Amino acid sequence: MLRQLIPEHGFYIGLMFREAAARHGNVPVTLDRPLDIAPGAGTELGYAELADLVDDMAGRLWAAGVRPTEHVAVHKSDNVDIALLACAVSRIGAVPALLSPSLDGAVTGVLLDRLHAPWLITDRATLEGPLSGLDTGLARGVLTMDEAPDGPGHAVALAKFGGAPRRPAVRLHPREPSLITHSSGTTGIPKLAVHCPYTMWNRLVPQKALGRPTRGEPAALHMSYVHSRFYHLLGVLLHFGSPLLLLVDPDPEQAGPLLAAHRPGIVETHPNTFVLWEDLATAPGAPLSNVRAYGSTFDAIHPRTVRRLLGASRRRAPRLVQLYGQSETGPVVFRRHTRRGVEHASGRRVGNAIPGFTRIRVVDERGRTCPPGTPGAIEARTRGRILTYLGAPEQYARQVDRGWWRMGDMGYRDRWGGLYLIDREVDQIPELDSNLEIEDALLSRLGELREVIIVPGPDERPVPLVCTRGDKPLEDGRWQQATGDLPRLSAPVHCRFQDLPRTGTWKIKRLEIARLLASGELPTLSPARTGA
């Protein structure tokens, strides 16, 4: 009865740009490339201009026939306007389903089928590239950002609806589906995660609390614009009025000068991009010198990377906030790294539950809570959990146990409740206690490594794949010196980082790498020099 009497809160992404413009005025927003939906607008905009673009696109979508509660898949070339389109869809009460630009046509076809004849917003490059073999009949209508391709089909350019009347915002019920994202797909076909305004609000509130100390600081983001984390972080930054630098290209040669010019106080990107940006610690213009807070989510971050990032800042007490969670749960654990603490901190400790919002436990194979220090499966309890997996409710049900969500990771807790991550359940190798712990050690000892990934080889022995800066081979003897006190590993395989299968958030697809390695299909450089 109490829940019926008290209105439920909700986070509506379709309203956040207009609300931010009303609250703070036209705060500047800088892009590293023009928007595909407004190429003539340039790269220097503001809250008000982006709110106008969202309103304009919402009017065009309504004129095209999109209506509240209908699914609208957004699958186009990577750019910030993916987020603006998601907000426009949400503004008229439809449900944006955000599909990563990295998905191929076959996977996209499966997800469109699960969405049950959605609208599809895309562009000509995507239709004629990754989706060239796709049956567009899976969509009730195809709307393109640019000129619709010639030939048969039902693609219509959104430019046709230019000047359409603006529409009043539509708020769905807080418990109704309002956003669909997908899981990383590291273990197969991605799952479609269904969010609602209520669960999104329960993720937003603790993130606002974590972001309050840096409110108003200029922020630089390079993130996946199809991931729910981006929208919550954007909601925090817009609420506090932060000037924004939104990046699509993470290449240090491109990102470095922009970061140096804008001198952000907040920087967030994927952990593997932070590894790439270690080079910016000593780059011309000191692009990271004004950073007060780094944000890291999506995957584990290596201690070496944390040390270099914090060391690059000239602020008095910079920190790195690490969030552990999933698309399905949002952040459930957080940790703050400081210069003083990182030198002796364990890279496997991901932090503590968020007081008042999340709980965490570690259980054995029979579901019993493990005592401190005993490894088991990690489970979380949170009001931010998704509603279901669209088209795969049985998979969702298998991961829920009386309100506890199975995270798919192995770990343990210490006596103070701190959570330590060991490995993904599916990535464990019998001969090793923790792949991640060994990878942390190797990255700390070998500064020339950009990445190291340990996977089971064809004989089930652990095989390290090493990626070096500039693709240079390891020097003689370096490998033996670094691995002398570690469990026995097979000879390293030297690869280019760009040749490793990754998700849209740059997570490494370990199972796919193991398969390619076993079949001989994995592109490799000359074998890493081990001095043997």
N, C-alpha and C positions, 0 to 999 in steps of 0.2 A: 504493500500500500504506500509506503514512504516513497518508493521509486516513482510511483505514479503521480504523487503530489509535487515532487521536486523536479523541475525541468532538467533534462540531461544536457550536458555540455557537448559541443562538437567543434571540430576543426574543419573548416571548409576552405580548401585551397583556392577556389574560384573567387574568394573575396579578399585575399590577403594583400594583393598589390593595391587595390583601391583603398582599403582601410589604412595601409601604411602611408599612402600619399596624403590622405586626409589627416593623419596623425602627425606626420613629420614634414610635409611639403615635398618638393621635388629633389630628393636626395640623389646624388649621381650614381649611375651604374655604368661600368665600362665593360665592353666585350672584346674578345680577341679576334672576332670575325663578325661581319654583318649578319643579321638575322635573315633566314630564308623567307620568313613571312613578310619582311619589310626591308629588303636589301638597300633601299635608298635612305633608310634612317641612320645609317652609319653605325659607329661603335660607341659613341658617347650619348647615353640616354639618361633617364631618371625614373624614379618611381612613377611619376604621373604619366610619362610616355608609355611605360610598360603596362600600366593599368589601362590606358586607352587602347593599346594593342589587344589586350585580353578582351576588353569589351567589344572591340570591332570584330575579332574573330568569333566571339560568342554569337554576335548578331548574324554573321555569315553562316555559321553552323545551323542556327535556327532556320534561316532562310533556305538552307539546303535540305531541311527536313528532319534534323536531329531533334529528339524530344527527351524529356526527363526520363530517367532510369534506363535509357537505352545504352548499350555498350558501344564505346567508340575506341577502336584500337588506333594507337599512334605509333607508327613504325616508319621512320624516315631517317635521312642522313643525320649524323650527330650534329647537334647545335643546341644552343640555349632555348631556341623557340620550341623545342619539345616540351619544356616546362610551361611556356606560355600557352601552348595548345592544350595541355592538360588542364591548366587553370580555366581556359575558355570553355572547354567541355564541361568542367565542373560547375561553372557559373550558371549554365542553363539547366542544371540538374541532371545531366547525363553522366555516365560513369566512364572516365578515361581508363583505358587498359593500355599500359605503357610497355611496349616491346622494344628490347634493346636493338640498336642498329647493328650489333654484332651477330644477331641471329641469322641463320641461313634460311632459305626458302622452305625447306622441308619442315624445320622446327616451327617456323612461323605458321605454316599451314595447319599443323597440329593444334597450335594455340588458338588460331582463328576458329577452328572447328569447335574447340571447347567454349569459346565465347558465344556460340550460337548465333551466327549471322550478324556480326557487329558491323557498324560503319568502320571504314578504314581510312585514316588520314595518312598520306604518304607523299612521296615526290617522284618525279620522273626517273631520277637516277636509281632509286630503290626499285621501282616497278620494272625498269629495264635491266637491272642488275640482279641483286639477290632474289627478287620475286619474279624473275622472268618466266619461270616455269610454274608459278602458282596459279591455281584456279581461283580467279577473283570472284567467282560465284559463291565462294565461302563468305563474302561480305555482302550486306544488303545494299551498300553503296560505297564507291571509292571516291574520295576527295583528295585532290592533289594541291600541293603548295605552289607549284609552278604550272606551266602549260601541260595539259593532259596529253598523254601519248596518242599518236594517231592510231587508227585501226579500230577493229571491233572492241566492244567492252562498254562498261558503264562508268568510266572515270570522268569526273567533272572537276574543273579547276575552281578553287575557292575564289579566284579573282572574279568569277562570274557574278558573285554575290556582293561585290564591293558596294558600299553605301547602304547596306541593309540596316534597318532600324536597330538601335540598341535595345537590348532586352533587360528587364529587371532580373535581379539575381534570384535563383531558386535554391532554397535550402531543403535538402532531403531530411527525413527523420534521422536523428542521430544514430539509430541502430540499422539503418538501411545501407546497403553497399554504396560506396561513393568513390572508390579508387581501387584499381586492380594493378598490381605489379607482379613480377615473377621472381622466383628463386634463382639462384646463381646458375643452376644447371651443371654444377661440377660433377654430379653423379648420374646424369642422363637428361631426359627432356625436362625443361624447367616446369615448375608447378605455378599455377596462377593463384596468387595470394589476394584474398578479398578483404579490403579494409572498409571501415565505416567511420563517420565523423567522431563517434564516441571513443573508439579505440585509438584513433589518431590524436584526439585531444589528450588522452591519458599518456601518450608518448610525448606530446608537446610540452605539457606543464613541467615535468622534471627537467627537460632540456632547457626551458626558459630559466629555471632556477640555476642550472649549471652555467648558463650564459650570462647571467646578470652581472658578474664582476667585470666583464669585458663589454658591457653594453655601449653601443655607439662607436666602437672601434671599427676602422675600415677593415673589410674582410675580403679575402681572396679564396675562391673555391674552384677546384677542378674535380668534378664528381660525375657520376653517372646520373644523367637527367631523367632516367627511367626508374630510379631507385627511391623508395619511400623516404630514406634518410635525407635526401636532398630537400624534400618538401618540408620536413620538420626543421631542419637547420635554416632553410630560407624563412620559415615562419618566425623563428627566433630572431634572426637578423633584421627582418622587416619590422618586427614589433619594437625593436630597440633603435631603429633608424640608422643602421650601419651603411656607409657607402660600400658598394660592391664592385669587385672585379671577378667576372665569370669567365673561366677559361675552358676551351675545348681541346686545345693542343697542349700536352704536357711537356713537350720537348724543351729542355732547359734553354736552348738557344732562342726559343720563341717566348717562353714564359718568363725567363730571367729578367729581360729588360722591362717588361710590364710590371713585374713585382717590384723592381728597383724604382720605377717611376711612381708607383702608388703606395709603396711602403706600408703594406697591410699590418694591422695589429693582430688579426686573426687569420689563420691559414688552415684550410682543411682539404684533404685529398685522400686518395687510396694509399694504403701502406706501400704498395709497390711503386707508386709515383713518388712517395717520400724518399724511397731508396734512390730513385733517379735524381731527385732534387738535393741529395746530399752534396752534389757538385756545386750547388748554389751557395753553400755555406761560405765559400771563399771566392765567389764570382764577382766580377766588376760591378760596382754600384751597390754592393752589400744588400741584395734583394730581400734577405731574411732578417736584417738587423733590427727592424722595429717590431718583430713579432712578439706579442705578449702571450698568445695562446695558440697552440696547434691542436687540431682535432683529428683523431684517427679512428676509423671504424672499418667495417667490412671484413677485416682479416687481422691476424696477429701482426704486430710490428716489432722489428728486431731492436734489441738494446743499442747496437752500434748506431742505427739510424736515429734513435731518440737522442743519444749523446751529441751527434753532429748537428742536429736541428737546434737543440737547446743552446749549444755552443755558438751557433751562428747569430743568436739574438744579442743585442746590446741592452735590452731592457733589464731592469734590476732583478726581477724574479720571473722569468718566463716559465711556462709549464706546457706540458703536452697532456691533453685529456684523452684517455683511451676508453672507448666504449665497446663492450662486448655484447653481442646479441645477434639477431637474425631478422630478415625481412618479416618473418612470421610473428615476431615478438617485439621488435624494436629493441633499444638498449635495455639490458637487464642488469648489467654490472658496469661499474665505471672505476677508473683509477686516474690519479693525477701524478705525473712524473715531473720532478724538478731536477735542476742541475746537481744539487747536493745528493739527492736520493738515487739518481739513475746509475751512479758508478757501482753500487753494490746491490742494485735491485735485480730480482729474478725476472727474466723476460717472459717466463711462463705465468707469472702472477698477473691476472687481468683485472683484479679488484674485488670490490664488495657490491652487494645488491644496493639498489637505490632506495633509501629509507622511505617507507610509506607508499611505494609504488611497485616494487618488485621483490620477489623472494627467490632464493636459489637453494638447490640441494643436490647432493650426489648420492646415487643409489646403486645397489648391487644388481645382479641379474634377476633377483626375485623381488625387486622394488623396495628393499629395505634401505633405510638411510645409512650410509657408510660413516664410520667414525673418522675424526680428523686424521689426515695423512693417508687415508686408504683410497685408492683410485676406484672410480666407478663412472657411471653415465651421468652427465649433467642434465638437470631438469630445472625449469623456471616456471614461476607463477607470476602473471602480470595481467592487469586490466587492458594492456595494449595489444593483446593477442588478436590476430586476424580472426575473421568469422569462419572461414573455411578455405579449402582449395577448390576453385571452380573446376568442375568436371572430374574431380578426384576426391570426393568426400571420404572415401574409405582410407586413403592415405593420411588425410588429416586426422581421422578418428584413431588411427594406429599410434599417433604421436601424443595423444592426450590421455592422461591417467588422473581422473578425479580433479581436473583443473590444472594439473602439472603438465608442462610441455616438454617433450623430449628434444633436446637441442642437437643431438647427433654427435656430440663431442664427449671425449673422455677427459676426466680431470679429478681433482681432489680439493678439499677445503682444509685450511689450517684451523687452529683452535680459536682464532679470532674471526672466523667466517670468510677469510680471504679465499678467493677461487683461483686455482691453478689449472691451466689448460695443458693437456698432454698431447692429444692428437684428435683428428676426426676419427670416429669409430671405423669408418670404411677404409681409412688410410693407415691403420696400424700395421706394423711389420713385426712378426713374432720375435725376431732377434733383438729388437730395439725397445727400450722403455718409452722413448719419445723421439719421433723424427724431428719435431719442432725444436726441442732442446739442443739436439746436435746441430741443426741448421743455424740456430742462434750462435752457438760456439764457433762454428766455422766462419760465419760472417764477421764476428768480432775479431777473429785471429787473422783473417785474410782480407785486408782492406781493398784489394783489387777485385773482389767478388761483388757483382751486382746482385746476384741471387744464387741460392743453392737449394735444390729440391731433392729429397731422398724418396725414392719409390722402389717397390720390389721389382727385381729383375726377372728374367725368364726362369731362373733357378730359385726364385724367391729370396735370394740374398739382396740386402739393401744396396741400391745403386745411387750414388750422388750425381745429379746433373748440375754442372756449374756454368754460370754465365758471368763473364768478366767485363769490366769496363773497357770499352773500345774493342771487345772481342779478342783481347790479347791472351795468349796462352800463359798458364801459371809458370813461374820461374822454377828451375830445378830445385828439388828438395823442399819447396814450400808446403806441398801437400802432406808429405810424411811428417814434417815438423808440426803441422796443425792438427793432424789426426792421430798422433802418437799415443795419446791417452784416451782415445775414443773407442767405442766398439768397432770391431772389424767391418770395414766397408769394401765394396767392390771398387775397382779402378774408376775414377771420375770420368764422366762423359761431358765433353765441352760443347755447349750449344749457344746459339744466339737467343737472347731473351725474347725477341720478336717471333721466334719460331716455336715458342712454347704455347700450347693451347691455353687461352685465358677467357675469362668471362668478361662481361661489360664493365665490371668493377676491378678488372685486372687480377682477379683471383686465379691462381694456377689450377688447371684441371688435372689433378694428379692421376686419376684413374685413366684418363685419356692418354696422358704421357706414358704410363706404364704399358698401355696397349700398343701405342706406336713404337715404343722401345722394343717390345717383344716381337713385333712384326717386321722390324727393320725400317719402318716408315718415318721415324723421327729424324729430321734434318740435324746433322751434327757437324761441327768444325773438326779440325784435326784433334786427335785425343789430347786431353789435358796433360801437360808435362808433369810427371810425378817424380822425376829424378831416380826412378827405380833402376 
